[in-house]
Amino acid sequence: MTSPGPLFEWADSQAKGCATGPFGRSKLKPTVLEATIAGLIWKHQGRENPIPIARIRAIAGVDERAIKGVVADLIDGHKMRIGARREDPVGYFIMRDGEDVQAGTGAYRA
């Protein structure tokens, strides 16, 4: 399998014993909205257990565009391993292994 790239270095983080919690790999201080959305997504580990954007919107009280922007910031700035599914079940999830990376990065590549 080829490396998924620097944004999704799940294997490296697993080997080094990545710190726990959504911001274990981040050097930045999260905003309240980032912490809220990251906490929701963090509870959904693996491609078979995503959280739909509609659920995040209902809890966080922000629109879909804002959620997508925060998720992009969580991936780029905070180095979270967030994947997305566009087929059932749809939503965001934390990538745990290589199969999650394959399933979760397709939406970003498309």
N, C-alpha and C positions, 0 to 999 in steps of 0.2 A: 504494500500500500504506500502511496506517496504521502509526503507530509502535507497536512492541510494548510500550512502557512503560519506565519507568526501570530495571526489573530486567534487561531484556534489550536494552540500548542497544548492540547489536553494531555498527550502522552508525557511531555516534558514535566508538566505540573504534577502529574500523578507520580512520576518517578522521584521527584524532589519533595514529595509530601506537601502539596499545596495547602496553604493555610485555609482554615474552615471559614464559612460564611461568604456572603456574596461579595464582600470587598476585601477578601484575603489577599488578592493579587494586586490591589490598587494602591497607588501612592497618593491619590487625590482624595480630598474630603467630599463625600457625596452631598448633594442637595437633599432636601426633605423629599421632593418628588422622586429623585433617583433612588433614595433609600426605600421608599414605599414600593415602587415598581420592582426594584431588585428583590425585595423581600418576597413579593408575590411570586415572581418567577422562580426564585431559589427553592420554593416549596414544591416545584414541579420538575423533578429530576427525571431525565430520560425522555426519549422521543415518543414513548407510548403514554406519557402523562403531561401533555402541554396545557397551558392556561390560555384560553381564548382572549383576544383583545377586548371583546365585549365585557368579559368579567373584570379585566383590569380597569377598563373605562368606568364600570359601575362602582368599583371600590375606590379608585384614585380620583374620580371626578374630573377627568380631563378627556379631550377628544382623541380620536385615533391618530391624527397627525402628531400630536404632542407625545403620545406613547411611543410611536415609531422613532421620533427624535431622541427620546430618553433612552430607548433600547440601543440605538446607534451609539450614543454617548457611553452607555454601560459597556458595550463591546470595545469601542475604540479607546476611551479614556480610562476605564476601570478594569479592562482586560477580563471581563466576565465571559465565560464560554456559553453564550446564549445561542440556541438554535431556533429555527422557525419551521413550522410545517404549514403547508398550504392545502394539504389533503387531510381527510378525516383521520384522526382527530387533529383539528387545526389549533395553532397557537404557538406560544413561546415556551421553551424549556431549557434546562441546563444540560449541556452535553456531557455525558459520563464516559463514553468510549468511542472507538472508531466508527461503529455503526451509527451512533448518534451524530457524529460529525458528518458522515455522508448524508444522512437524512436531514440534518439541520442546516447545512450550508447551501443546499440546492436553491432555496428561496433567495438567498443573498446573491448567488451567482447568476440567477435568471434575470 
